[in-house]
Amino acid sequence: MMQSPASFILLIFAFIIGAESHPQCLDFKPPFKKNSCRPAAGSLEFCKEYENFGCCDANDDSQILTEYKSIFSNMTLVRFASCAIYLRSLLCQKCSPYAAHIYDAEDGPQAKTFPGLCKPYCTNLMKKCWFLVPMLTKKKRLLDLAKKEDSSEFCNTVKPVDIDYCYPQLTRDPKLFNGLGTENFYRQTNPFNEERTSCLKICVEEVANGLNNPVSMKHANDGTQRWFVVEQVGIVWVYLSDKSRLSTPFLNLRDRVLVREYGYDERGMLDIAFHPNYKENGLFYLFYTILIKGYHNIKISEMKVSDTNMNKANLDTERTLLTVQEPAFNHNGGQLIFGVDGYLYIFTGDGGGGGDRFGKYGNGQNKKTMLGKVLRVDVNNKGPNDLPYAIPADNPFVNDKDYLPEIYALGVRNMWRCGMDRGNATGFNKGRIFCGDVGQSQYEEVDIIKKGGNYGWRAYEGFKCYDPNICNKNFVKNYIPPIHAYPHSVGKSITGGYVYRGCQNPNLEGKYIFGDFQYGKLFLLREGKNGKWRRQNICMGSDDVCKNGGIQNQFAKYILSFGEDEQGEIYMLSTHNPIPGLPGGRIYKFVDPSRRGDPSACKTPNPVETKVAEGTAAIPYKRQFN
């Protein structure tokens, strides 16, 4: 019977989705390529066929070789000459990029201690070298079956549940090995999408939950491997390297922070930044909203950690750097970053409302307001007239009386989440600051911040003219268009992220990862040789790909922020309920299911001892289910 075209297309689509291969090691993690991140000592000498991509490092390889020699010492030379090649192949399956499937490791108690073999190979093995079985497994059933003259029952028992993964047939399967380990391995194309948009598949690992709108995650770069997580309500929590959370907050300003806890609000405590010399001076900086004489204000302040408790802030040390009155409750900006120059960069919104309607040209283009700007100040020195900070001598408008001297860049609407690029292994591109600027009614954009740059708002939204009265008069000087903009058919509220510079997911290296708050979408940008950036969707891997080792393919929809740890691994902060006072917030770590970094090169340094004060418990992480 002839199928309809629609049915045929559905069948093709089902095949595309269902044909997904799944490389996985016995530890349920993706395989890796030797020396993929930075030089690491040792390479595979015994299981060399898996040296370029597999599940063994030099230590694993050495242990397999030792086992091989031990078995060899208990064999006659005649048996060894006949069966050495079988013995080596069987032992090395632990190094295969599909080891978990070969051993049926995902089947829990039924997992095999003997590799899964294809029937012809198994039959030949048992005919010539049946005596290898007791040298490779202690499982009684296999030992009993190996003694039988007929090997069929033994071979039926050791074959993998999914016959596609039987050895050695799987090594000749192009579906399993073509492109293995590359970022394209899990890429699929949706046949219903006219643009045939490709999708990079990843998984996530939940590392924290039960948070009230976590809007920022930072580290202090002090070697402790701690994360400091900011809740919008005004609390900062300390997480240790084992994912446990200290029971007492690092900081609690809930009584000072202005935020509506049980309704949508863009105010609150929005960020924390640690001084580049935090390990020595203990100074950190806060961005939060407060009420002054009936008006809400942005407040940027300095504070110091306690002299006696490294996990507790000293509230008495707070020093106000600046306050900026906001005409409306929304568009607060809310980012603090220390640049490679040691100066503090402050990102403010345009003051709220809609369309930046305050003043003739809006706050974004107003040279005499700190709203809608990127500010840069020197917190290590004081300015004239007891100004609590100094103005860097090379600020772009420091000698122009038409501008506030703090202004580093202007024309900003509401930059929500910015990240500084660590640069590649040679330091190239280190210090670039990427920001997601939330749009008005048509476009969301990504910008790279440059000294003296004007990002166009409210003249431009994305690449398009928003206010003809401004953009058509050539009013905007030094205009810098975004590196990327997407329309509201794709997403409606950008959340900026980071350029990936970690070690554990080498396929993500150099790609800018960001998301959309309202639609719960993830994206990446890759830079072309011509300097242009191309967007690619990030989607979750299938249930089959993202189901073991603590990883998953679901996350709380509303993407609030992104974070980095001391090693450059990227995390996503999101929530089921984007209301400041509701505990639906979670933090996820990105995991590339097609490839991980070489474990010998990606080892996290032993954390500097975190001294937990008496009476403060470290609450273990407990996974919650979506």
N, C-alpha and C positions, 0 to 999 in steps of 0.2 A: 504494500500500500504506500502510495506517495505521501510524504510528509509536507505540511505547509511550510512556506519560507520562514515564518515566525518560529515554528517548532524546530526547524533545522538550525536557526540562529541560536535558539536556547540551548540546543544540544552542544553546539560549538562552544558556547559560553561556559556551559557546565564542564566541558572538557578542559578548557583553559583554567578554570578555577580548581578543578579536581586533580590536575596533573602536577601538583606542587610537590617537589621532592623536599626531603627534610634531612639535611646533614646534621648529625648530633653525636656528641661524644658520650662516653659512659657516665660522665659527671653531669649529663644533660645540658651541657653548654655547647655553643657552636665550635667547630674545628678552627684551626688557626694556621697561619703561615709563619714559618720560622723567621725571626728577626724582622717582624713586620713593622715595629714601631721605632725601635732604636736598637743598636747592636746588643746582642745577648750571647754569652759564651755557649759554645757547644752546638753540635748539629747531630742528626741521626746517622749512626754508623751501621746499624743492623737492619732496621726497617726502613731502608732508604727510599722505597717507593712512596712513602708518606712524608718524606722530608719537606717537599714544597707545600703541601697542604694536608693536614691531618690532625690527630688528637694527641700526639706524643711530643714531649720535649726531650732533651738529651737525657735527663734523669730516668724518664719512663723507658726510653730506648735501652739504657744501660741495664735496667732491671729485667727487661725482656731478654736481653742477651745473656744475663746471668742465669735466668731460668732455662734458657736454651742449652747452655753449657752444662747445667746440672742434669738435665734430661739426657743429654748426649753421653755424659759420663756413666750412665746406667744402661747403655745400649751397646750391643756388639757392633763391630765395624761393618759387618754385612748389613745389619738392619739400618745402621746410620746411613750407609751409602744409598740404600733404597728409599729411605723415608725422610732424609734431612730437609728436602725441599717442602714436603708436607708440613713438617714440624715448624719450620720457619714461617710459612704462610699462615698457619693456624695461630701461632703466637702473636703475629703482627696485626691480626685483625683488631686488636685493641687500639691500634693507631689509625685505623680507617676513619675517614670523615663520617662514615655511617655506622660507627661501632655500636651505638645504642640500639640500632635496628638489627644489626647482625646478631647481637646477643639478646634481642627482645627485652632490653633493660626496662622499657616502659611498662612491661607487663607485671611489675611488682614481684610478688612471691614466685611467679612462674618464670621469672627471668632465668635465662640459661647460663650455665657456667661454661658452656661449650659453644663455639661460634656456629651460626646458622649456615648450613652448607646446601648447595644445589645437589639434587639427587645423583646425577652422573659422577660428579666429583666425589661425593660422599661414598658412593659404591666402590669406586676405585681405591679410595683411601682405606676403607675397611677390608678390601681384598688383599692389599699389600701391607698395610701398616696398622691393623686393628689394635696392636699392642700400645699405640700412642695414647689411646683413650684414657687408661688409668693414670697416665703421666700428666694428663691435662685437666682432669676433673675428679672430684671425689663423690659425685652424685651417684647414689646406689643404682638408680634405675638405668642410667647410662652405662654403668659398669656391667650390669647384668646383661643388657642388650648387646654390648660389644662382644660378649663371649659366644653369642649365637652364630651359627654358621650362615644363616640368612640375615643379611644386613639391612633389609628393607625397613624393618620396624625401627631400628636405630636411626636410619637416615630420615624417616618420617618424623621422628621425635626431635631431631636437632634442626630440621629445616625451620627457618624463621616464619613467624605468623604471616608476615607480608612477604610472599615469595619473591617479589621484586628485589629484595635485599639479600638474597642468598649469594654466598661467595662460591665461585669467582664470577658468576654471571653479572653481578651488579657493576663490576669494574669495566664491563664492556657496554654498559647501557648509556647512550649519549644523553638521555633525559636526566640521568642522575649526575653525570660528570661534566657536561658542556657548561662552561661558565661558572663552575663550582667556586664558591668563595668570593665572587665578584659582586658588586652592588646590583648588577643586573640579574642576578640569579633568581630572585623572587619577583622580579618586575613582571607585571602583567599589563595588558592593554585591554581596556574595556571596548568591545566591538560596537557598543551603542553610543559611544562618545565620538562625535564627529572629529574632534581634535585628536582622538586616540591618545589621550593623556596617560603617560606612564606613571606608575606608582611605585615608590620605593617602600618595601615592606620592612617593618621593624616590630619588635615586641617591647613591652615595658615591664619593669620590676617595681612593685610597690615597696617603698622604703619607709613611709610614714603615713599616718592617717589620724582621724579624729581632730583635725585642726579647724579653727574658725577663720575661714578666708585667708589662707597663707599667701601673702602677696610678694614676699621676697625671701630668698635663701642665699646667704653669703657665707664665706669662710673668712677666717682672720689671717690666713697665710702664716700661721705660727707653728706649724708642724704637728698640731694636735689632731688634725683631720676632723675637727668638729664642724658641724653646720649650725648656723644661727638662723632660725626661721621666724620671720615677722608675721604676726597675725594683725589684720587690719584694725582690730579692736584696741591695739596698743600693747600687745605682749610679744616678747621675744623669747623663744625657747632654744635650749641648747640640746643638740643631738650628738651623741658620741659616734665613733667610727663603726661600732657594731649595730647601729640603727636604734639603740636605746635612747630614750629621752629623759633628761633630768627632771625630777618632779617639781623642782622650784624654778620659776622662770629666771632667765638672765636679767630681764627687765620687765617691769609692769607699770605702764603709764596709763592704764585704763581710766583712771580718774582725771587725767589731764587731756586726753585725746578727744577731739570732737568728731563723733561719728554716730550715725543712727544705726544701732546694732540690729534692729529687726525690720529693716527695710533696705532697699537698694541704696547704696551711698558710695560716692567716689572719694569721700574724705576718709580720714583716719590716719593711722601710722602706716606709711607707704614704703619706707626703705630704711636701711642701715648700711653704713659703709665703714670699713675699718682702716685706720691710718696705715700707710705703708710700713711704718715702724711700730705697729701695734705691739709686737712682741716685746719691745723695749719700753714704749711709753704708755701702752694700755688705752689709747684714745680711740674713740669711735664717734660716728656722726649719725644724726637722725633727721628724718624728713617726716613731719606729721602736721596735722591741722589742729588749731586751737581757736578758742573764742576770745576776742578782745573787744570790749565795749560793744557787744552785740553783733560784731562782724567776724566772719571766720577768716583766719589767716593761715598761710603756710608758715611753718616755723622750721628753721634749720638750726640745730644745736649740736654742741660738742659735749661729750660725757666721757668719764673715765671708768675703767673697771676697778673693782674693789682691790685694795692692797692685800687683803687677807683671803679673798675667795675669787679664783680665776673664772668662776662661772656665775658671777654676780656683779651687776653694774652698781656703781656708787651714785645714787640719784642726787646727792648733795653737790656733785661736781659739775652739774649741767651748766653750760655756758652758751647763751644765745648768740648765734652768728648773725642771723637776720630773720626778719618776719616780713611777709608780703601779703597785703590785704587782697582778698579775692572778692570780686563783685557777685559771683554766683557759686553754688555749692559744687559744681562739677568742673572737670578739666583742671585738675590740680597738678598734672604731670606726676612727679613723685619718684624721681630717680637720683641717686647719688653715686658717683664713680670717681675714684682716684685715677688720674691718668698716669702714663709712664713718666710724665714730667713732675709728678708729685703733687700737682694741684688738684683741688676738689672741683669736679664738674657737677653743676646743679641743673636739673631739667624741670622747668615749670610749664604748666599749661597756660592757655590764653585767657583764663579767668572765668570760663564757663559761659552758660547760656547757649545760644545757637548762633552760628555765623560770625563769631567774634565781633559783636555789634558795638563794643565799647570804644568810643572815639571815632574820629573821621576815617581812619584806616584800620581800626582794630588794634588790639594789644600786640598781636604778633609783629606788626610793622611799626609799633610805637617805640622809638629809640630811647624814651625816657621812663620806661616801665620795665620791671623785671619779669613780667608775665609774658608767656609765649616765647621764652628764651632758653638758650643754654648759657649758663653763667659759669665763670671760672674764677676761683679765689685761692689765695695762699693762706692756709690755716696755720702755718708755722710762724707767721709774723703778724703784727698788728699794723694797721694803717694810721694815717693822721687823724687827729681829733678823736682818739680812742676807738677808732673803727676796729671791731674785733677780728678783722682779717686784713691782709694786704692785697693790693691789686697787682697781679703779675705784670712785670714791666713790658712783656711782649703781648699782652692782650690786644686784640686787633683795633679797638677803638679807644685805647687809653689816652690818646692825644687828641681825640675828636670830641669837642664840647657838646656836639649834638647827641652823643650817646652816653648812657651810663657806662662807666669804665669796667664794670663787672661783666658786660655782655661779651660772650665769645661767639655766639651765633644767634640768629633771630628767624622770625617767620615760622614759628612752631605752633601747632594747634594743641595737641595733647599727646606728647610722646609717652607711650606706655610701655615701659621696659626697654632698656638699652643694655648692651653688653660690649665689653672691650675685648678685642681680638688679642689672644696671647701670641699670635704669630706662629709660623711653622718652625721646624726644628732648627733652621738657620736664623730665626728671628725676623724673617721677612714678613711684613704687614703687621708686626707687633704694634699695638696701640691704637689701631683703627677702632672707632666707636660706632656701632650699628644701633639704630633706633627704629622702632615701629611707631609711626605717627598715626593716631586714630583719625579717620576721615569724618567729613560732615555728612554728606548724603549720597555720595557716589563711589568714592575710592578710598582704599587703605594703602599706606605707603611705607616703604623702608628707605631710610636715609643713612648715609655715612657722614658723620659730623666733621666739618672742616672749619678751620679758623677763619672767622669773618664771613662765613657763609650765610646766605639768606634762603630759607627753605620755602618761601613763597606765600605762606598762609597770611591773610585770607585772599590774596590775589589768586593763588592756585590751590587746587585740591588734586593730589596725584599729579598727572601730567597736564591736566585740563585747567582752563581758566574758570575760576569760581566767581570772582567779582570783576566784571568787565571795566568798572570804573577805576580799578587799580591796574590790572594786568595790561590793559590796552593803552595805558599812559606811560608805560616804561618806568613806572615808579619804583619797582623792586630792583635794587642794585645787587650785584653779585649773586644773582639767583642760581641756586643749585637744584636741579630736578632730582627726584628720587631715583635710586638705582632700580626700584621695582614698585609697581602699583597694581593692585587688583581691584576689580569692580565689586559692587555689593551683590552681584549674582554669585560670587565665589565666597564671600565672607563679609561681615559687617562691623568687626571691631578687632583690629590687629593687636596681638600680643608679641612684642619683640623678644628675640632670644639671643643666641650666641653662635659664633663660629666654632665648630667643633675642633678642639685641639687635644683631645684626650688620647689614650693609648688603647683602650679596650674595644673600640669600634673603628678600626682603620678605614673601612669603606666610607665613613662619614667625614674623614679628614678634610678640613678646609671648606666645608659646606656650612652655610648660615641656616640655622634651624629656628623656626618661629611658628606661630600658630594664630588662630582666630578664636577669640573669646566666645563670641556668641554662637558660632556654628560648630565649635569643638573640632576644628580641622587643624592638621599639622602640615607644614610645608618646609621645603628647603630651597635655598638659592645657591646655584653654582655659578662661579665667575668664568666667563669664556676668555679666550686669548685676546679678544677685541675689547675687553674691559666691560662687556655687557653681561648682565646677570639673567639667568633663566630659572624660572620657578618649576619645581617638581612637587607633586603631592607625596606626602608620607601617609601610608595607611598601615593598619595593623595586619600582621600575619594571620594565617588561618588558625583554627583551634589545634590542628595537628602540629603546627610549627611552634606555637606559643603556649605550651601546656605543662612544661616540666621545669624543674630547677628554680621555681619561684617566679617564673615569668608568666605573663598573661597578655591577652590582646584586647583588653578593655580598660578604659580609664574614665574618671569623672569628667563630664562633658565640658564644663566651663573652664577654659584655660586661663588661669590668672597670671602666671609668671613662669620664668625659667630660672635655673640656677646652675652654678658650677661648684664642684668640690676642688680641693687643693690640687688634684691630679688632672683637672680639666675635663672630667666627665660631666655630661650635661643631664640635668634633671628638669622635669616639668611639674609645676604646681597647679593643681586644678581642684574643682569642687563640684559636688552635685547640687549645692545650694549657694548661689552667689550672694548671700546675705551675710554681713559681717559677723553676726552673733550666732550663726548656725554651724555646727561641727561637721560639715561634709567635706572638708578639705583633705587632700591627699598629695603625696609627693611620689613621683615615679622616676626611675632611672631608665635611660634608653638602652636597649639591648638589640644589636644587629644579629638576627638569627642565622645569617648566612656565613658570618665570619667574625671571630674575635681576635684581639691582639694576642701576640705571643705571651703566654703567662710568665715566662722567665724575664720578659722585658717590661711587663706591665705590673709588676709587684708594687703594691702600695707600701711606702716606707712605714716602719713601725712608728705609730703615733707617739709624739712627745707625751709624757704622762699627764693625764688630766686628773688633777686632784679634786675629788668630789668632797664637798664640805660635809661635816657630820650632820646627820638629820636629813640629808638630801639623797633620795633614792634614784637609781638609774632604772627607769621603767622599761622592761624589754619590749621590743617591737612585736606586735601580734597582728598578723595579716587579717584584714577585713575583706569580705567578698563583695564584689560589685553587685 
